[in-house]
Amino acid sequence: MIGVYGGTFDPVHYGHLRTALEVKEALTLDQVRFIPCRLPPHRQRPSVPSEARRHMLEVALTDAPPEFVLDPRELERTGPSYMVDTLASLRAEVEDRPLCLILGLDAFRDLPAWHRWETIFDLAHVVVMTRPGYSSRWPAPLKDQVTVRVSEEKPGLPATPAGKIYFQPVTQLDISATFIRQCLAAGRDPRYLLPPGVLALIRRKGYYRNPLS
């Protein structure tokens, strides 16, 4: 199975990397593709250009498990970075191999606002990273999908290419890319929140130096 982990990675930090590792190990994923978003359709533009975020992610993955792979397809595609288009392009490449879209709980709750969101289930399983004691109240359209698609067993995912929802507990590190950017803009030290190589690159290039609005 191939995991798909999207985001702006603005910047990439240990919260991204640790949760990806736990999902990879729990589901025995053959690969986790980190796919940086060029133009997010549901949030403000990233603070630094796409090539800067790609470079930071490359540095972060230098010492990562070999199953962690940078996939730049959204950076190379024009227009808004719709995940449904990304999954469609991946599906064309991997044919019937199972795909798992890895989402945080908040992103999963917002899924009905995504472009052609129901089509995502035709292209991939959705693996939702949860924390202890999370609320299982879903908005109405999403609740219907959870009811018919939820899988209680991990072996149910490799059996089909797509269509299941699986809830995977992970260690929730309270690390925010927004907080890291604010630290850097204020001249504070964000070490231990992100890989040292990424922090060194940020400082060398002067990313996030200007105060944020």
BAFI-3210 file (N, C-alpha, C; in Angstrom, 3 decimals, decimal comma, padded with zeros to 6 digits):
// residues 213
n [1|2|3|4|5|6|7|8|9|10|11|12|13|14|15|16|17|18|19|20|21|22|23|24|25|26|27|28|29|30|31|32|33|34|35|36|37|38|39|40|41|42|43|44|45|46|47|48|49|50|51|52|53|54|55|56|57|58|59|60|61|62|63|64|65|66|67|68|69|70|71|72|73|74|75|76|77|78|79|80|81|82|83|84|85|86|87|88|89|90|91|92|93|94|95|96|97|98|99|100|101|102|103|104|105|106|107|108|109|110|111|112|113|114|115|116|117|118|119|120|121|122|123|124|125|126|127|128|129|130|131|132|133|134|135|136|137|138|139|140|141|142|143|144|145|146|147|148|149|150|151|152|153|154|155|156|157|158|159|160|161|162|163|164|165|166|167|168|169|170|171|172|173|174|175|176|177|178|179|180|181|182|183|184|185|186|187|188|189|190|191|192|193|194|195|196|197|198|199|200|201|202|203|204|205|206|207|208|209|210|211|212|213]
n.u [000,844|000,356|000,958|-000,422|000,506|-000,370|000,070|000,897|003,355|004,826|006,664|007,895|007,709|008,385|005,938|004,615|006,372|006,604|003,967|003,516|005,392|004,363|001,918|002,841|004,205|002,136|000,318|001,860|002,922|004,150|005,234|005,401|004,212|005,137|003,507|003,879|001,821|001,078|-000,716|-002,933|-006,396|-008,169|-007,204|-005,070|-002,444|000,776|003,574|006,109|007,743|006,888|009,114|010,895|009,631|009,630|012,405|012,968|011,531|012,885|015,331|014,433|013,712|016,061|017,320|015,298|013,118|013,556|011,189|009,880|009,055|009,549|007,129|006,627|004,387|002,142|003,342|004,225|002,013|-000,379|-002,789|-005,308|-004,420|-005,930|-006,786|-008,185|-007,511|-004,806|-004,823|-006,105|-004,165|-002,145|-003,455|-003,666|-001,056|-000,358|-002,196|-004,101|-003,125|-003,382|-004,186|-003,690|-005,012|-003,742|-004,944|-005,311|-007,439|-008,974|-008,819|-010,139|-012,753|-013,414|-013,694|-016,064|-016,076|-014,177|-013,026|-014,902|-015,227|-016,386|-015,551|-013,011|-013,079|-013,389|-010,899|-009,005|-008,302|-009,192|-007,268|-007,496|-005,873|-005,963|-006,493|-006,309|-009,520|-010,947|-013,616|-016,391|-018,284|-019,722|-020,181|-023,271|-023,138|-020,664|-020,932|-022,634|-020,923|-018,955|-020,463|-020,993|-018,498|-016,499|-013,776|-012,976|-010,848|-007,412|-006,489|-008,488|-007,891|-005,672|-006,990|-008,590|-008,439|-009,335|-011,720|-012,334|-012,624|-010,437|-009,573|-006,774|-004,947|-002,510|000,543|000,048|001,756|002,043|002,639|002,921|002,970|002,392|003,068|005,826|006,597|005,903|007,665|010,120|009,784|009,711|012,223|012,754|013,738|013,091|014,050|014,112|011,526|011,449|013,362|016,940|018,430|016,545|015,922|018,420|018,599|016,437|017,345|019,655|018,664|016,923|014,165|010,832|011,474|010,337|007,857|004,730|001,412]
n.v [-001,195|002,295|005,274|008,555|011,708|014,828|018,443|021,864|022,103|024,170|025,526|022,116|019,882|018,156|017,141|016,458|014,475|012,515|011,519|010,504|008,442|006,734|005,961|004,688|002,479|001,243|000,448|-000,943|000,241|000,380|002,607|006,102|008,946|012,190|015,033|018,114|020,979|023,201|025,369|025,934|025,246|025,758|027,359|030,101|031,414|029,799|030,866|031,013|030,544|027,802|026,252|026,686|025,402|022,851|022,359|022,445|020,208|018,202|018,276|017,548|014,899|013,620|012,014|010,276|007,337|004,927|004,512|006,911|009,355|012,118|013,667|015,637|016,375|018,124|020,606|020,930|021,219|023,354|025,785|025,435|023,204|020,532|017,728|015,553|015,528|014,984|012,404|011,059|011,174|009,696|007,230|006,464|005,788|003,750|001,805|-000,863|-000,901|-000,479|002,730|005,087|007,852|010,043|011,742|014,395|014,746|017,141|017,974|015,846|016,169|018,455|017,558|017,428|019,971|019,949|019,909|017,968|015,895|013,405|011,759|011,109|008,766|006,868|006,643|006,238|004,801|006,354|007,331|008,244|010,167|009,917|011,068|010,172|009,900|011,350|013,164|011,666|012,848|013,719|015,915|015,928|014,977|013,685|011,870|009,968|008,768|007,702|005,818|003,816|003,153|002,755|000,916|-001,556|-003,183|-003,527|-005,343|-005,105|-003,013|-003,485|-005,261|-004,113|-001,537|001,009|003,133|002,646|003,814|004,418|004,616|005,681|005,647|007,989|009,426|012,562|015,312|018,476|020,579|023,373|024,696|027,358|028,478|028,018|029,660|032,134|032,264|032,430|034,828|036,591|036,449|034,431|031,158|028,213|025,642|022,056|021,664|021,110|019,433|019,725|020,265|021,441|023,752|025,003|025,507|027,265|029,457|030,110|030,864|032,826|032,528|033,255|035,497|038,047|039,791|038,205|038,654]
n.w [000,000|-000,601|001,042|001,104|001,787|002,122|002,113|003,042|004,237|005,655|007,705|007,143|009,920|013,072|013,890|011,519|010,540|012,567|012,904|010,343|010,319|012,305|011,181|008,880|010,019|011,476|009,510|007,805|005,450|002,132|001,100|001,759|000,411|000,409|-000,397|-001,323|-001,356|-003,966|-004,486|-002,201|-002,044|000,052|002,042|003,175|001,057|001,121|003,204|002,122|-001,095|-003,348|-004,150|-002,083|000,039|-000,953|-000,957|001,803|002,612|001,238|002,632|005,184|004,756|004,353|006,313|006,793|006,975|004,304|002,997|002,914|000,654|-001,478|-003,412|-006,083|-007,612|-007,318|-007,121|-009,654|-011,173|-012,661|-011,448|-008,777|-006,113|-006,090|-004,209|-005,228|-007,924|-007,730|-006,586|-008,651|-010,668|-009,485|-009,212|-011,873|-012,362|-010,529|-010,889|-009,761|-007,197|-003,676|-002,368|000,228|001,578|003,852|006,558|008,954|011,864|011,895|009,227|008,044|009,043|007,652|005,112|003,406|002,278|000,341|-003,056|-005,232|-003,326|-002,673|-004,699|-004,011|-002,513|-004,439|-005,392|-003,387|-000,132|002,986|005,579|008,823|011,138|014,558|017,952|021,464|022,945|021,041|019,427|017,857|016,288|013,304|010,473|008,605|005,742|005,773|007,830|006,732|004,875|006,569|007,939|006,019|005,069|006,978|008,298|010,552|010,768|010,010|007,969|006,062|004,369|002,467|000,832|-001,089|-003,651|-002,907|-001,096|001,640|005,075|007,661|011,053|012,657|015,558|016,678|017,976|019,134|018,521|019,803|017,819|015,804|012,559|012,161|014,649|014,627|012,487|013,574|015,744|014,384|012,977|015,082|016,048|017,821|019,098|017,417|017,778|018,207|017,441|014,804|012,208|012,616|010,266|008,605|010,032|009,937|007,192|006,864|008,339|006,935|004,441|005,132|005,418|006,503|007,917|008,049|009,986|010,636|009,413]
ca.u [000,000|001,058|000,351|-000,365|000,502|-000,307|000,089|001,761|004,679|005,237|007,603|007,758|008,183|008,341|004,552|004,361|007,229|006,315|002,685|003,692|006,114|003,480|000,951|003,591|004,468|000,882|-000,358|002,886|002,899|005,349|005,756|004,619|004,547|004,899|003,142|003,664|000,774|001,524|-001,714|-004,028|-007,675|-009,036|-006,515|-004,267|-001,219|001,921|004,385|007,305|007,448|006,794|010,438|011,490|008,999|010,158|013,779|012,911|011,062|014,004|016,278|013,808|013,632|017,409|017,571|014,026|013,073|013,583|009,814|009,415|009,430|008,999|006,417|006,397|003,420|001,284|004,158|004,441|000,719|-000,939|-004,114|-005,425|-003,922|-007,027|-006,324|-008,834|-006,707|-003,555|-005,098|-006,404|-002,910|-001,471|-004,189|-003,309|000,300|-000,205|-003,266|-004,970|-002,438|-004,125|-003,715|-004,255|-004,869|-003,542|-005,494|-005,567|-008,857|-009,631|-008,948|-011,189|-014,054|-013,674|-013,651|-017,166|-015,820|-013,151|-013,453|-015,280|-014,720|-016,873|-014,769|-011,781|-013,257|-013,220|-009,487|-008,123|-008,805|-008,875|-006,758|-007,653|-005,029|-006,781|-005,878|-007,182|-010,699|-011,455|-015,056|-016,776|-019,428|-019,366|-021,247|-024,201|-022,681|-019,523|-021,444|-023,148|-019,784|-018,336|-021,348|-020,917|-017,132|-015,516|-013,193|-012,460|-009,688|-006,374|-006,417|-009,484|-007,383|-004,955|-007,830|-009,215|-007,612|-009,854|-013,100|-012,524|-012,180|-009,825|-009,116|-005,500|-004,397|-001,098|001,014|-000,225|002,713|001,403|003,556|002,192|003,798|002,132|003,870|007,226|006,779|005,840|008,936|011,171|009,544|009,980|013,599|012,850|014,390|012,143|014,728|013,427|010,202|011,643|014,698|017,998|018,807|015,518|016,112|019,632|018,259|015,577|018,170|020,585|017,918|016,133|012,727|009,975|012,139|009,450|006,717|003,540|000,179]
ca.v [000,000|003,565|006,370|009,871|012,696|016,143|019,601|022,956|021,906|025,577|024,520|020,750|019,785|016,807|016,675|015,770|013,307|011,472|010,883|009,709|007,232|005,838|005,397|003,738|001,254|000,594|-000,121|-001,617|000,875|000,215|003,928|007,287|010,030|013,541|015,792|019,517|021,662|024,465|026,416|025,320|025,861|025,988|028,132|031,161|030,995|029,575|032,044|031,023|029,928|026,346|025,643|026,732|024,349|021,592|022,204|022,094|018,827|017,362|018,214|016,796|013,479|013,078|010,948|009,598|005,961|004,895|004,491|008,292|009,841|013,407|013,612|017,051|016,533|019,299|021,783|020,997|021,349|024,696|025,875|024,992|021,844|019,693|016,381|014,576|015,456|014,316|010,977|010,511|010,983|008,563|006,007|006,084|005,232|002,534|000,885|-001,363|-000,927|000,343|004,048|005,544|009,279|010,235|013,039|014,697|014,725|018,379|017,937|014,874|016,792|019,461|016,909|017,784|021,246|019,758|019,763|016,597|015,111|012,027|010,999|010,660|007,387|005,997|006,642|005,885|004,720|007,529|006,977|009,430|010,120|010,338|011,167|009,568|010,653|012,241|013,147|010,993|013,539|014,139|016,606|014,970|014,241|012,846|010,784|008,931|008,060|006,925|004,692|002,725|002,872|002,558|-000,414|-001,767|-004,062|-003,124|-006,188|-004,734|-001,990|-004,014|-006,153|-003,352|-000,372|002,284|003,112|002,455|004,815|003,740|005,549|005,213|006,477|008,372|010,365|013,920|016,309|019,790|021,440|024,122|025,448|028,774|028,867|028,057|030,888|033,277|032,279|032,912|036,239|037,366|036,253|033,401|029,930|027,102|024,344|020,891|021,531|020,693|018,881|020,745|020,643|022,351|025,038|025,616|026,013|028,441|030,583|030,470|031,505|033,955|032,285|033,631|036,559|039,199|039,526|037,689|039,373]
ca.w [000,000|-000,677|001,777|000,466|002,871|001,515|002,994|002,583|004,837|005,660|007,210|007,625|011,302|013,638|013,940|010,251|010,346|013,548|012,604|009,129|010,698|013,043|010,230|008,039|010,775|011,866|008,346|006,994|004,136|001,317|000,763|002,117|-000,502|000,903|-001,589|-000,968|-002,120|-004,571|-004,275|-001,428|-002,379|001,207|003,062|002,582|000,381|002,009|003,500|001,269|-002,393|-003,385|-004,240|-000,747|000,837|-001,494|-000,494|003,222|002,720|000,814|003,745|006,271|004,416|004,134|007,287|007,048|006,462|002,829|002,473|002,807|-000,672|-001,896|-004,689|-006,397|-008,697|-007,161|-007,401|-011,103|-011,827|-012,545|-010,855|-007,388|-005,872|-005,606|-003,893|-006,096|-009,145|-007,360|-006,436|-009,981|-011,391|-008,838|-009,541|-013,242|-012,343|-009,712|-011,290|-008,696|-005,910|-002,707|-001,960|001,502|001,831|005,286|006,966|010,346|012,214|011,470|007,767|007,711|009,319|006,616|003,799|002,509|001,609|-000,671|-004,452|-005,625|-002,205|-002,664|-005,677|-003,352|-002,060|-005,605|-005,755|-002,276|001,235|003,798|006,907|009,663|012,329|015,696|019,268|022,483|023,356|020,002|019,208|016,616|015,691|011,952|009,733|007,993|004,543|006,130|008,664|005,841|004,305|007,636|008,258|005,037|004,618|008,047|008,439|011,897|010,699|009,063|006,767|005,061|003,457|001,294|000,030|-002,169|-003,972|-002,400|-000,649|003,068|006,045|008,805|012,078|013,198|016,643|016,570|018,992|018,681|018,981|019,719|017,078|014,781|011,614|012,424|015,808|014,192|011,691|014,490|016,472|013,501|012,675|016,291|016,459|018,854|018,649|017,324|017,732|018,775|016,833|013,413|012,042|012,618|008,913|008,093|010,707|009,388|005,860|007,055|008,781|005,866|003,361|005,645|005,346|007,632|008,696|008,220|010,858|009,961|009,713]
c.u [000,882|000,277|000,569|-000,538|000,700|-000,282|000,950|003,188|005,411|005,607|007,233|008,344|007,992|006,917|004,171|005,101|006,885|005,001|002,774|004,395|005,194|002,435|001,641|003,785|003,178|000,227|000,598|002,872|004,225|006,029|004,828|005,094|004,151|004,686|002,876|002,702|001,317|000,576|-002,906|-005,357|-008,515|-008,367|-005,660|-002,992|-000,102|002,796|005,637|006,969|007,506|008,161|011,154|010,918|009,444|011,571|013,809|012,484|012,151|015,013|015,708|013,816|015,008|017,700|016,310|014,094|013,021|012,183|009,244|009,952|008,786|008,385|006,014|005,262|002,514|002,057|004,316|003,141|000,181|-002,326|-004,127|-005,014|-005,027|-006,529|-006,968|-008,063|-005,383|-003,753|-005,412|-005,126|-002,116|-002,134|-003,837|-001,931|000,363|-001,259|-004,067|-004,293|-003,176|-003,409|-004,409|-003,979|-004,836|-003,970|-005,501|-007,066|-009,585|-009,831|-010,040|-012,568|-014,426|-013,787|-014,829|-016,991|-014,791|-013,780|-013,689|-014,864|-015,183|-016,103|-013,476|-011,896|-013,200|-011,746|-008,570|-008,941|-008,469|-008,490|-006,731|-006,811|-005,808|-005,930|-006,815|-008,340|-011,276|-012,971|-015,372|-018,052|-019,003|-020,499|-022,019|-023,661|-021,536|-019,963|-021,966|-022,011|-019,106|-019,149|-021,140|-019,483|-016,147|-015,076|-012,596|-011,161|-008,692|-006,312|-007,453|-008,971|-006,624|-005,821|-008,471|-008,378|-008,041|-011,199|-013,350|-012,089|-011,644|-009,279|-007,888|-005,013|-002,911|-000,745|000,841|000,785|002,109|002,384|002,786|003,176|003,611|002,988|005,353|007,494|006,776|007,127|010,040|011,011|009,874|011,415|013,777|013,353|013,401|012,809|013,962|011,986|010,287|013,080|015,768|018,407|017,815|015,680|017,351|019,366|017,412|016,413|019,117|019,895|017,093|014,632|012,045|010,575|011,197|008,298|005,496|002,328|-000,772]
c.v [001,248|004,605|007,682|010,921|014,064|017,249|020,695|022,775|023,244|026,060|023,117|020,674|018,360|016,278|015,943|014,437|012,176|010,759|010,027|008,397|006,240|005,202|004,369|002,409|000,503|-000,138|-000,870|-001,068|000,644|001,548|004,985|008,421|011,362|014,438|017,248|020,197|022,975|025,600|025,821|026,005|026,259|026,785|029,180|030,612|030,757|030,819|032,140|030,307|028,405|025,675|025,659|025,625|022,974|021,331|021,808|020,649|017,849|017,181|017,362|015,296|012,834|011,896|010,149|008,148|005,961|004,878|005,897|008,892|011,203|013,264|015,038|017,323|017,756|020,588|021,998|021,184|022,755|024,642|025,404|023,527|020,992|018,262|015,344|014,431|014,726|012,813|010,330|010,259|009,825|007,240|005,531|005,428|003,876|001,487|000,423|-001,454|-000,038|001,659|004,438|007,032|009,497|011,649|013,172|014,776|015,971|018,402|016,966|015,468|017,813|018,857|017,280|019,131|021,119|019,564|018,282|015,579|013,661|011,142|010,468|009,196|006,388|005,785|006,129|005,537|006,036|007,058|008,248|009,253|010,705|010,415|010,544|010,486|011,581|012,102|012,498|011,600|014,112|014,963|015,601|014,258|013,287|011,658|009,638|008,103|007,183|005,677|003,517|002,304|002,519|001,102|-000,529|-002,565|-003,576|-004,017|-005,859|-003,732|-002,572|-004,846|-005,439|-002,101|000,906|002,047|002,968|003,695|004,064|004,787|004,975|006,136|006,760|009,268|011,778|014,878|017,697|020,789|022,081|024,841|026,947|029,274|028,955|029,324|032,123|033,402|032,889|034,399|037,135|037,218|035,250|032,098|028,768|025,726|023,316|020,746|021,010|020,193|019,971|021,193|021,617|023,730|025,751|026,205|027,275|029,659|031,049|031,255|032,702|033,777|032,732|034,750|037,708|038,852|039,118|038,526|038,467]
c.w [000,000|000,115|001,051|001,558|002,244|002,547|002,406|003,092|004,902|007,073|007,711|009,036|011,818|013,777|012,667|010,202|011,307|013,236|011,344|009,442|011,402|012,131|009,338|008,761|011,102|010,702|007,418|005,568|003,417|001,053|001,341|001,221|000,132|-000,323|-001,187|-001,932|-002,691|-004,242|-003,530|-001,714|-001,172|002,314|002,379|001,952|001,395|002,125|002,648|-000,034|-002,348|-003,433|-002,899|000,122|000,349|-000,968|000,982|003,417|002,274|001,942|004,877|006,015|004,199|005,046|007,619|006,581|004,935|002,208|002,322|001,512|-000,926|-003,277|-005,058|-007,376|-008,531|-007,423|-008,893|-011,875|-011,624|-011,921|-009,413|-007,244|-005,249|-005,392|-004,808|-007,410|-008,890|-007,257|-007,783|-010,764|-010,794|-009,214|-010,952|-013,294|-011,645|-010,014|-010,063|-007,327|-004,907|-002,394|-000,662|001,659|003,341|005,655|008,477|010,603|011,737|009,952|007,345|007,951|008,245|005,221|002,895|001,801|000,493|-002,052|-004,775|-004,552|-002,221|-003,656|-005,069|-002,939|-003,217|-005,939|-004,658|-001,038|001,933|005,192|007,747|010,926|013,512|016,955|020,294|022,848|022,306|019,855|017,877|016,027|014,347|011,350|008,880|006,742|004,861|006,975|007,811|005,251|005,357|007,917|007,304|004,714|005,729|008,115|009,830|011,886|009,647|007,826|005,696|004,055|002,265|000,365|-001,157|-002,444|-003,266|-001,722|000,833|003,857|007,251|009,773|012,775|014,316|016,408|017,754|018,458|019,305|018,758|019,103|015,933|013,874|011,807|013,578|015,435|013,388|012,581|015,302|015,622|013,196|013,863|016,780|017,580|018,244|018,608|017,315|018,560|018,296|015,403|013,260|011,999|011,225|008,289|008,731|010,175|008,003|005,967|007,430|007,683|004,759|003,825|005,523|006,646|008,487|008,989|009,142|010,065|010,344|010,456]
res [m|i|g|v|y|g|g|t|f|d|p|v|h|y|g|h|l|r|t|a|l|e|v|k|e|a|l|t|l|d|q|v|r|f|i|p|c|r|l|p|p|h|r|q|r|p|s|v|p|s|e|a|r|r|h|m|l|e|v|a|l|t|d|a|p|p|e|f|v|l|d|p|r|e|l|e|r|t|g|p|s|y|m|v|d|t|l|a|s|l|r|a|e|v|e|d|r|p|l|c|l|i|l|g|l|d|a|f|r|d|l|p|a|w|h|r|w|e|t|i|f|d|l|a|h|v|v|v|m|t|r|p|g|y|s|s|r|w|p|a|p|l|k|d|q|v|t|v|r|v|s|e|e|k|p|g|l|p|a|t|p|a|g|k|i|y|f|q|p|v|t|q|l|d|i|s|a|t|f|i|r|q|c|l|a|a|g|r|d|p|r|y|l|l|p|p|g|v|l|a|l|i|r|r|k|g|y|y|r|n|p|l|s]
***
